[in-house]
């Protein structure tokens, strides 16, 4: 019964995914950058380096709505990246596994099941982030200050979703426990504030240093910005990981914070996120164009959805 429910849920979610992408994507839309807001989590934003500057005549609510619709495809790409990255990064962070041990627990079924968590939560988190991001754009504050404020509000509002994703990345069969949804609030909000401040500061620095003009160069600078910001905020991320350990397997302070464990978790985790989000930024415009084409060709889009649903059903029946 549980397997049938999960199968039906997967089929319904697949249909919703393609419906949303068909309705909201646009081939003429501006490319959307991808921004990491949590460990291994991917979100969408207007600019890879700094909060957007409002143009003359901007209307706050209309811009937020337009950005949310335009970012649907990027949220889909981000969900795929998160499904692949979060389980690995979280095992390095919390379980203090080696890379080999973490990879040994990774498989396609785990990634596919976790995607059923990352995509719906992305669609929840993106509008919140976009509202905060747009509010900071209209505030006229510096990138570092606006990043600090954004980190605080985003973490405070969305921590239950963040912790839900974390638990699902570690155990796909985890059932919701309200007492854990606001777990590790202090280290998480501290990390997100430092990350937001660092990203605004480092992004501006790299933008001035490299002055990228081509889209590929901007993606490279964006990936470098994410990597540096993750490293700067890593002490609080390690604090969060220590707090999130399961009580029955909790390592003591000295063993958890061994330099080799910190270097492995931070170095590998930051590199994975920087590279993954750089690739995501490069891929997103092509994904938008592809889904925009499907939007204009309803028979082809319908046949693809039907084909994928049939394929999933056959695979599940054969198992």
ZAMARGU-4260 file (C-alpha; in steps of 0.2 Angstrom, whole numbers, plus 5000, padded with zeros to 4 digits):
<rodrens>
0) 5000/5000/5000 | 5014/5012/5004 | 5023/5008/4988 | 5007/5011/4978 | 5005/5028/4987
5) 5023/5033/4983 | 5021/5028/4965 | 5005/5038/4963 | 5013/5052/4971 | 5028/5051/4960
10) 5016/5051/4944 | 5006/5065/4950 | 5021/5076/4954 | 5028/5072/4937 | 5012/5079/4929
15) 5013/5094/4940 | 5031/5098/4936 | 5028/5098/4918 | 5012/5108/4920 | 5020/5121/4930
20) 5035/5122/4918 | 5024/5123/4903 | 5013/5137/4911 | 5027/5147/4918 | 5042/5145/4907
25) 5046/5157/4893 | 5059/5156/4880 | 5062/5175/4880 | 5064/5176/4899 | 5081/5182/4906
30) 5092/5168/4912 | 5090/5165/4931 | 5105/5163/4942 | 5106/5149/4956 | 5110/5154/4974
35) 5114/5142/4988 | 5105/5147/5004 | 5107/5131/5014 | 5120/5117/5015 | 5118/5109/4999
40) 5102/5118/4995 | 5099/5128/4979 | 5087/5143/4977 | 5085/5155/4963 | 5089/5174/4963
45) 5089/5188/4950 | 5108/5191/4951 | 5123/5180/4955 | 5133/5193/4962 | 5122/5206/4971
50) 5104/5210/4974 | 5095/5217/4959 | 5094/5236/4957 | 5076/5241/4954 | 5073/5250/4937
55) 5063/5266/4936 | 5045/5263/4937 | 5046/5246/4945 | 5031/5240/4954 | 5035/5229/4968
60) 5022/5216/4967 | 5021/5214/4948 | 5040/5212/4948 | 5039/5198/4962 | 5026/5189/4952
65) 5035/5190/4936 | 5051/5185/4944 | 5043/5170/4952 | 5035/5164/4936 | 5051/5167/4926
70) 5061/5157/4939 | 5050/5141/4938 | 5062/5132/4926 | 5077/5137/4937 | 5069/5130/4952
75) 5067/5114/4943 | 5085/5114/4938 | 5089/5118/4956 | 5079/5104/4963 | 5089/5092/4952
80) 5105/5098/4958 | 5099/5098/4976 | 5093/5080/4974 | 5110/5075/4969 | 5121/5086/4981
85) 5112/5087/4997 | 5112/5069/5002 | 5131/5068/4999 | 5135/5085/5007 | 5124/5081/5023
90) 5133/5065/5026 | 5150/5073/5025 | 5143/5086/5037 | 5133/5077/5050 | 5139/5059/5049
95) 5157/5064/5047 | 5159/5051/5033 | 5173/5050/5021 | 5169/5053/5003 | 5170/5035/4999
100) 5158/5031/5013 | 5146/5044/5008 | 5146/5039/4990 | 5143/5021/4995 | 5126/5026/5002
105) 5121/5036/4986 | 5111/5028/4972 | 5098/5033/4959 | 5083/5028/4969 | 5089/5039/4983
110) 5091/5054/4972 | 5075/5051/4963 | 5065/5050/4979 | 5073/5065/4986 | 5069/5075/4971
115) 5051/5072/4976 | 5055/5083/4991 | 5067/5096/4983 | 5055/5101/4969 | 5039/5105/4980
120) 5050/5113/4993 | 5059/5124/4980 | 5042/5130/4974 | 5038/5135/4992 | 5054/5143/4996
125) 5057/5153/4980 | 5042/5165/4982 | 5048/5169/5000 | 5066/5172/4994 | 5060/5182/4979
130) 5050/5194/4991 | 5064/5196/5003 | 5076/5199/4988 | 5065/5212/4980 | 5062/5221/4996
135) 5081/5222/4999 | 5083/5229/4981 | 5070/5243/4985 | 5079/5247/5002 | 5094/5255/4994
140) 5105/5246/5007 | 5123/5240/5002 | 5125/5222/4996 | 5133/5216/5012 | 5120/5223/5023
145) 5105/5218/5013 | 5113/5200/5012 | 5114/5200/5031 | 5095/5205/5033 | 5090/5193/5019
150) 5099/5178/5028 | 5090/5182/5044 | 5073/5183/5038 | 5074/5169/5025 | 5081/5157/5038
155) 5068/5162/5052 | 5054/5160/5040 | 5059/5144/5030 | 5069/5134/5043 | 5055/5121/5045
160) 5056/5118/5026 | 5075/5117/5028 | 5075/5105/5042 | 5062/5094/5033 | 5073/5093/5018
165) 5088/5089/5028 | 5079/5075/5037 | 5073/5068/5020 | 5090/5069/5013 | 5097/5058/5027
170) 5082/5046/5028 | 5069/5046/5014 | 5056/5037/5025 | 5057/5050/5039 | 5040/5056/5046
175) 5037/5074/5050 | 5041/5078/5069 | 5036/5095/5073 | 5048/5096/5087 | 5063/5095/5074
180) 5057/5108/5062 | 5065/5122/5071 | 5080/5112/5077 | 5097/5121/5077 | 5089/5138/5074
185) 5103/5148/5082 | 5118/5140/5072 | 5107/5140/5056 | 5102/5159/5057 | 5120/5163/5062
190) 5127/5154/5046 | 5114/5162/5035 | 5117/5179/5041 | 5136/5177/5038 | 5133/5168/5022
195) 5122/5183/5016 | 5134/5196/5021 | 5149/5186/5014 | 5141/5183/4997 | 5136/5202/4995
200) 5154/5207/5000 | 5163/5193/4990 | 5152/5195/4975 | 5155/5213/4973 | 5174/5210/4976
205) 5175/5197/4962 | 5164/5207/4951 | 5176/5222/4952 | 5192/5210/4951 | 5187/5200/4936
210) 5174/5211/4928 | 5166/5197/4918 | 5157/5202/4902 | 5152/5185/4894 | 5139/5174/4902
215) 5151/5159/4904 | 5164/5171/4913 | 5149/5177/4924 | 5145/5159/4928 | 5163/5155/4933
220) 5163/5171/4945 | 5147/5166/4952 | 5153/5148/4956 | 5169/5156/4964 | 5158/5168/4974
225) 5147/5153/4981 | 5163/5143/4985 | 5171/5157/4995 | 5155/5162/5004 | 5152/5144/5009
230) 5169/5143/5017 | 5167/5160/5026 | 5151/5154/5034 | 5157/5136/5037 | 5161/5138/5056
235) 5142/5140/5059 | 5138/5127/5046 | 5149/5115/5056 | 5140/5121/5072 | 5123/5117/5064
240) 5129/5099/5059 | 5135/5096/5076 | 5118/5101/5083 | 5109/5090/5070 | 5117/5074/5075
245) 5105/5060/5080 | 5106/5058/5099 | 5110/5039/5098 | 5125/5042/5087 | 5131/5059/5093
250) 5150/5062/5092 | 5158/5071/5106 | 5164/5089/5103 | 5183/5084/5101 | 5180/5070/5089
255) 5167/5079/5079 | 5178/5095/5077 | 5194/5086/5072 | 5203/5097/5059 | 5203/5083/5046
260) 5184/5082/5048 | 5181/5100/5046 | 5193/5102/5031 | 5184/5087/5022 | 5167/5093/5026
265) 5170/5111/5022 | 5182/5109/5007 | 5172/5096/4998 | 5155/5103/5002 | 5160/5121/4996
270) 5168/5114/4980 | 5152/5103/4976 | 5141/5118/4978 | 5151/5130/4969 | 5153/5119/4954
275) 5135/5112/4954 | 5128/5130/4955 | 5140/5136/4941 | 5134/5122/4930 | 5116/5126/4935
280) 5118/5144/4930 | 5125/5138/4913 | 5111/5125/4910 | 5096/5136/4915 | 5094/5146/4900
285) 5094/5130/4889 | 5081/5122/4900 | 5071/5138/4899 | 5072/5138/4880 | 5067/5119/4880
290) 5052/5121/4891 | 5047/5137/4882 | 5047/5126/4866 | 5036/5113/4874 | 5024/5127/4879
295) 5022/5132/4861 | 5020/5113/4856 | 5006/5106/4867 | 5005/5089/4858 | 5024/5086/4860
300) 5023/5091/4878 | 5008/5080/4881 | 5017/5065/4873 | 5033/5067/4883 | 5023/5068/4900
305) 5013/5052/4894 | 5029/5043/4889 | 5037/5047/4906 | 5022/5042/4916 | 5021/5026/4907
310) 5039/5022/4909 | 5038/5025/4928 | 5023/5014/4929 | 5031/5000/4919 | 5047/5001/4930
315) 5037/5001/4946 | 5027/4986/4940 | 5043/4976/4936 | 5051/4979/4953
</rodrens>
